[in-house]
Amino acid sequence: MTSPADVPHLTPNQINALVVLMVEARRLTNTELNELAGFTLTGKDNKKLVDLGLVETDRTTRPFAHELTEEGWRVVRHLHLSAPPKQGGSTTRSLFVVLSNLHRSLDRLRVSHGDFFKQTDATALATGAPRQEAPATATATDVTATDVEALVRTAYRELATAPGAWVGLADVRDRLADTDRASLDAVLRAMVGREDVRIIPVANTKSLTARDRAAAVRIGNEDNHALAIGLT
């Protein structure tokens, strides 16, 4: 489980940048950051987030563009575990209250932060963000995608101790070793929209093995490692 020690000390502006990049779930230029939240990510704040591996900054374009890394997603998901910086005042303390309750609610719903905030075509058009491509189907036909989903559900039933129990995607992939990786990933992304399916990241990334990391499926700008199907 992530502890406060796993969350680096950050300034209010650095925290604000991580939170805005999380909730937008896309690459943002400094111009967009300024329009959305009234600040830009430059200088020492930008350098520290990049040096910590929390943000990737594209300096080949003007204005600079920023995006959360996998580690950045991990840290921003657990910011509420640390003490808010005193220089942030009541505004930052209030933000931490929101983040804490957001984490509690998403955990109860078994929805990842990345999936909750991911851009859809409708939100992309409304914000002016680049249109997000819909997940590709497993193959050229819906029938084959349906077949792949059936294989996933069968593998889950064989692995799970009970409906709704968590199963590692590494174990699911082992059962479906003959299934095309791209097709399986596409179906897993599509299954997230099913009412009875949850696919989430493991909060304690230090507990992940190389096998777990290799088996992860990328959804909403973060790697996800565990699958649950059915009601608990």
C-alpha positions in Angstrom: 0.0 0.0 0.0 1.3 3.5 -0.8 2.4 5.5 2.2 3.0 9.3 2.6 6.7 8.5 2.2 6.1 7.3 -1.3 4.7 10.8 -2.3 7.4 13.4 -2.9 7.3 16.9 -1.4 5.7 19.2 -3.9 4.9 22.9 -4.1 1.2 24.0 -4.5 1.9 24.9 -8.2 3.4 21.5 -8.9 0.4 19.8 -7.2 -2.0 21.9 -9.2 -0.2 20.9 -12.4 -0.4 17.2 -11.6 -4.1 17.4 -10.7 -5.1 19.4 -13.9 -3.1 16.9 -16.1 -4.9 14.1 -14.3 -8.4 15.4 -14.7 -7.9 16.4 -18.3 -6.2 13.0 -19.0 -4.4 14.3 -22.0 -1.3 16.4 -23.1 -1.7 20.0 -22.3 0.2 23.0 -23.6 1.1 25.9 -21.3 -1.4 27.9 -23.2 -4.1 25.4 -22.3 -3.0 25.2 -18.7 -3.2 28.9 -18.4 -6.7 29.0 -20.0 -8.0 26.1 -17.8 -6.4 26.9 -14.5 -4.7 30.3 -14.7 -1.1 29.1 -14.5 1.7 27.6 -16.7 4.2 24.9 -15.9 7.7 26.4 -16.4 11.0 27.0 -14.6 11.8 25.1 -11.4 8.3 23.6 -11.0 8.6 22.0 -14.5 12.1 20.9 -13.9 11.3 19.2 -10.6 8.3 17.3 -12.0 10.4 16.1 -15.0 13.4 15.2 -12.8 11.1 13.2 -10.6 9.7 11.3 -13.6 6.2 12.6 -13.0 5.7 14.6 -16.1 7.0 14.4 -19.7 7.5 17.8 -21.3 7.8 18.2 -25.1 10.1 21.1 -25.7 10.2 20.6 -29.4 7.0 22.7 -29.8 6.0 26.1 -28.6 4.3 26.4 -26.2 5.7 23.5 -24.3 3.3 20.6 -23.8 3.1 18.4 -20.7 1.7 14.9 -19.9 1.6 12.7 -16.9 3.9 9.7 -16.9 2.9 6.3 -15.3 4.7 7.4 -12.1 2.9 10.8 -12.3 -0.5 9.0 -12.4 0.6 6.9 -9.4 1.7 9.9 -7.3 -1.4 12.1 -8.1 -3.7 9.2 -7.2 -2.1 9.2 -3.8 -1.4 12.9 -3.1 -4.2 12.8 -0.4 -2.1 10.5 1.7 0.5 13.2 2.2 0.2 16.5 4.2 -0.7 19.5 2.0 2.1 22.1 1.8 1.5 24.9 4.3 2.2 27.6 1.7 -0.8 26.4 -0.2 -3.2 27.6 2.4 -6.9 26.7 2.6 -7.2 26.3 -1.2 -4.6 23.4 -1.3 -6.1 21.8 1.9 -9.5 21.9 0.3 -8.1 20.3 -2.9 -6.7 17.5 -0.7 -10.1 16.9 0.8 -11.6 16.6 -2.7 -8.8 14.2 -3.8 -9.3 12.0 -0.7 -13.0 11.7 -1.2 -12.5 11.1 -5.0 -10.1 8.2 -4.2 -12.6 6.7 -1.6 -15.4 6.9 -4.1 -13.5 5.4 -7.1 -12.2 2.7 -4.9 -15.8 1.8 -3.8 -16.9 1.8 -7.4 -13.8 -0.1 -8.5 -13.1 2.5 -11.3 -9.5 3.6 -11.9 -8.6 7.3 -12.0 -7.5 7.0 -15.6 -10.7 5.4 -16.7 -12.8 7.9 -14.8 -11.1 10.9 -16.4 -10.3 9.5 -19.8 -11.3 11.7 -22.8 -14.2 10.7 -25.0 -15.1 12.1 -28.4 -17.7 14.3 -26.8 -15.4 15.8 -24.2 -12.6 16.2 -26.7 -14.8 18.2 -29.0 -16.1 20.3 -26.1 -12.6 21.1 -24.8 -10.9 21.4 -28.2 -8.6 18.5 -27.4 -7.5 16.1 -30.2 -10.2 13.6 -31.0 -9.6 10.3 -29.2 -9.6 7.3 -31.4 -12.1 4.6 -30.4 -10.5 1.3 -29.3 -10.0 -0.9 -32.3 -12.0 -4.1 -32.5 -10.2 -7.3 -31.9 -10.4 -8.2 -35.6 -12.3 -7.2 -38.6 -15.6 -8.6 -37.4 -17.7 -8.1 -34.3 -18.1 -11.9 -34.1 -14.4 -12.4 -33.5 -14.4 -9.6 -30.9 -17.3 -11.4 -29.1 -15.4 -14.7 -29.3 -12.3 -13.1 -27.7 -14.5 -11.6 -24.9 -16.0 -15.0 -24.3 -12.4 -16.4 -24.0 -11.6 -13.7 -21.4 -14.7 -14.5 -19.4 -14.0 -18.2 -19.5 -10.4 -17.7 -18.4 -11.6 -15.5 -15.6 -14.1 -18.0 -14.3 -11.4 -20.7 -14.2 -9.1 -18.4 -12.3 -11.3 -16.5 -9.9 -12.2 -17.9 -6.5 -15.6 -16.2 -6.7 -17.5 -13.8 -8.9 -16.1 -10.3 -8.5 -12.7 -11.6 -7.1 -9.6 -9.9 -8.5 -7.5 -11.8 -11.0 -4.2 -10.7 -12.3 -4.1 -10.0 -16.0 -0.8 -11.9 -16.2 -2.7 -15.1 -15.3 -5.5 -14.3 -17.8 -2.9 -13.7 -20.6 -1.2 -17.1 -19.7 -4.6 -18.8 -20.3 -5.0 -17.0 -23.6 -1.4 -17.3 -24.8 -2.6 -18.1 -28.4 -4.8 -15.0 -28.6 -3.3 -12.0 -30.5 -2.0 -9.4 -28.0 -3.5 -6.4 -29.8 -6.9 -8.1 -30.2 -6.9 -9.1 -26.5 -6.0 -5.5 -25.4 -8.7 -4.0 -27.6 -11.3 -6.3 -26.1 -10.2 -5.6 -22.5 -10.5 -1.9 -23.2 -14.0 -2.4 -24.6 -15.0 -4.6 -21.6 -14.3 -1.8 -19.2 -17.6 -0.3 -20.4 -19.5 -3.4 -19.3 -21.5 -3.0 -16.1 -20.1 -6.2 -14.6 -16.4 -5.6 -15.4 -13.7 -3.8 -13.5 -10.1 -3.4 -14.7 -7.8 -1.4 -12.4 -4.1 -0.7 -11.7 -2.4 -2.1 -8.7 -1.9 0.8 -6.2 1.4 -0.5 -4.8 3.5 -0.5 -7.9 6.5 -1.8 -5.9 4.7 -5.1 -5.5 4.4 -5.6 -9.2 6.7 -8.2 -10.9 8.1 -7.9 -14.3 5.5 -10.4 -15.4 2.7 -8.2 -14.0 4.1 -5.1 -15.8 4.4 -6.9 -19.1 0.8 -8.1 -18.9 -0.7 -4.7 -18.1 -3.2 -3.2 -20.5 -3.0 0.6 -21.1 -6.4 2.3 -20.4 -6.8 6.0 -19.8 -3.1 6.8 -19.8 -2.2 4.3 -17.1 -1.3 0.6 -16.9 -3.9 -1.7 -15.4 -3.1 -5.0 -13.9 -6.2 -6.7 -12.3 -9.6 -7.9 -13.6 -12.8 -8.6 -11.8 -16.1 -9.8 -13.5 -19.4 -10.2 -11.7 -20.9 -9.0 -8.5 -19.1 -9.5 -5.2 
